[in-house]
Amino acid sequence: MSAATGPGEVPEVTPAAEPVRAVVVTQLGAAEPVAAICAIAGLEVDAVLSAVGVLVWCRDTAPGAPEQVAAALTRATPGLPAVLLVHRDGRIVAHTWLDGAAGDELASGLVLDGAPEALSNLLIGTETMDGFPDVVTSVGVGRLKAMRMMAKAGRAARRDRKKAV
């Protein structure tokens, strides 16, 4: 028995804080260049291609860390917007990002309405990146390997464009 409680008293229980979860949604067509961009920037993420683009799971959710991921990705892909969704304190907040800068706050319900169910499941914690096939991580990827990943993705994109013509 601790000094804070007497006989028959129940100690006060403080609920554990819910973990913060963050996902950046990009319109890129492949997860490899996204992971490579983040590896070069020193950001730890997991990326997977979905029906709406690449879902980028932010491993570091300390204040400002998910924003660094969104900024790095949109700086590296000028003119291509992204959406950052952060689940913190029981609330999901969504912001647009373009060219490394945060834009307007969006209604998260509207963002999630047309999105794959997996996105909302990631944010609320009922699904993890372990459940996805073909996840590409930036963790442990050196600069040289990241450059090779980006070059490979560029060659594949050029091939696809030639086939489309």
C-alpha positions in Angstrom: 0.0 0.0 0.0 1.4 3.4 -0.9 1.4 6.5 1.2 -1.1 8.1 -1.2 -3.9 5.6 -0.4 -5.2 4.4 2.9 -6.9 1.1 3.7 -9.9 0.4 1.5 -9.1 3.3 -0.9 -8.8 2.8 -4.6 -5.8 4.5 -6.2 -6.7 7.0 -8.9 -6.1 5.6 -12.3 -4.9 7.9 -15.1 -5.9 6.6 -18.5 -2.9 6.0 -20.8 -2.6 8.5 -23.6 -3.7 7.2 -27.0 -0.8 7.0 -29.4 -0.6 9.6 -32.1 -0.9 8.3 -35.7 -0.1 10.2 -38.9 -0.3 9.4 -42.6 0.6 11.5 -45.6 -1.4 10.8 -48.7 0.5 11.6 -51.9 -0.6 11.4 -55.5 2.6 9.7 -56.6 2.1 6.4 -58.4 4.8 4.3 -56.6 6.0 3.8 -53.1 9.7 3.4 -53.8 10.4 7.1 -54.7 8.5 8.2 -51.7 10.6 6.0 -49.4 13.7 7.2 -51.1 12.9 10.9 -50.7 12.3 10.3 -47.0 15.5 8.2 -46.6 17.5 11.1 -48.1 15.8 13.5 -45.7 16.5 11.2 -42.8 12.8 10.6 -42.1 11.5 7.2 -41.0 8.4 6.2 -42.9 6.7 3.2 -44.4 5.0 3.7 -47.8 2.5 1.6 -49.7 0.6 2.2 -52.9 -3.2 2.5 -52.6 -6.1 3.3 -54.9 -5.7 7.0 -54.0 -1.9 7.3 -54.2 0.8 6.4 -51.8 0.0 6.1 -48.1 3.0 7.2 -46.1 3.0 6.0 -42.5 5.0 8.4 -40.2 7.0 6.3 -37.7 7.9 9.5 -35.7 4.8 11.2 -34.4 6.5 13.7 -32.0 5.1 17.2 -32.5 6.3 18.5 -35.8 7.6 15.2 -37.2 4.7 14.3 -39.5 4.8 17.9 -40.8 8.5 17.3 -41.7 7.5 14.3 -43.8 4.7 16.2 -45.6 7.1 19.2 -46.2 9.9 17.0 -47.5 7.7 15.1 -49.9 5.9 18.1 -51.3 9.2 20.0 -51.6 10.7 17.1 -53.6 7.6 17.0 -55.9 6.8 20.6 -56.8 3.3 21.3 -57.8 2.1 17.9 -56.5 -0.1 18.3 -53.4 -0.4 15.9 -50.5 -2.7 15.6 -47.5 -1.4 15.0 -44.0 -3.8 13.3 -41.6 -2.9 13.2 -37.9 -4.9 11.4 -35.2 -4.1 13.0 -31.9 -6.2 13.4 -28.7 -9.1 11.5 -30.2 -9.4 13.8 -33.2 -8.3 13.5 -36.8 -7.0 16.7 -38.4 -6.2 17.0 -42.1 -4.2 19.6 -43.9 -3.2 20.1 -47.5 0.5 20.5 -48.3 2.1 22.0 -51.4 5.7 22.8 -52.2 6.8 22.3 -48.7 4.2 24.4 -47.0 1.0 23.7 -45.1 -2.2 24.8 -46.7 -5.8 24.8 -45.6 -7.3 22.5 -43.0 -9.7 20.1 -44.6 -12.7 18.4 -43.0 -11.2 15.0 -42.2 -14.6 13.3 -42.6 -14.7 14.5 -46.2 -11.1 13.4 -46.9 -11.8 9.9 -45.4 -15.2 9.6 -47.2 -13.8 8.6 -50.6 -10.5 7.1 -49.3 -9.8 3.4 -48.9 -10.9 1.9 -45.7 -7.3 1.0 -44.9 -6.5 4.7 -44.4 -9.0 5.3 -41.7 -8.1 2.0 -40.1 -4.4 3.1 -40.0 -5.4 6.3 -38.3 -7.6 4.8 -35.7 -5.2 1.9 -35.0 -7.3 -1.1 -36.1 -4.8 -1.9 -38.9 -1.0 -1.6 -39.1 1.4 -1.4 -42.0 2.3 -5.0 -41.3 -1.0 -6.0 -42.9 -0.2 -4.5 -46.3 1.7 -6.2 -49.1 4.6 -4.4 -50.9 5.4 -1.9 -48.1 8.5 0.0 -48.8 10.4 1.5 -45.8 12.9 4.3 -45.6 14.4 2.8 -42.5 17.9 1.6 -43.0 18.1 2.9 -46.6 21.3 4.8 -47.3 21.6 7.7 -49.6 23.2 5.7 -52.4 20.4 3.0 -52.3 17.8 5.8 -52.1 19.3 7.4 -55.3 19.1 4.0 -57.0 15.5 3.6 -55.9 14.6 7.0 -57.4 16.5 6.2 -60.7 14.7 2.9 -61.0 11.3 4.6 -60.4 12.1 7.3 -63.0 13.0 4.7 -65.6 9.8 2.8 -64.9 7.8 6.0 -65.3 9.4 6.8 -68.6 8.7 3.3 -69.9 5.1 3.6 -68.9 4.8 7.0 -70.6 6.3 5.6 -73.8 3.8 2.6 -73.7 0.9 5.0 -73.3 1.8 7.0 -76.4 
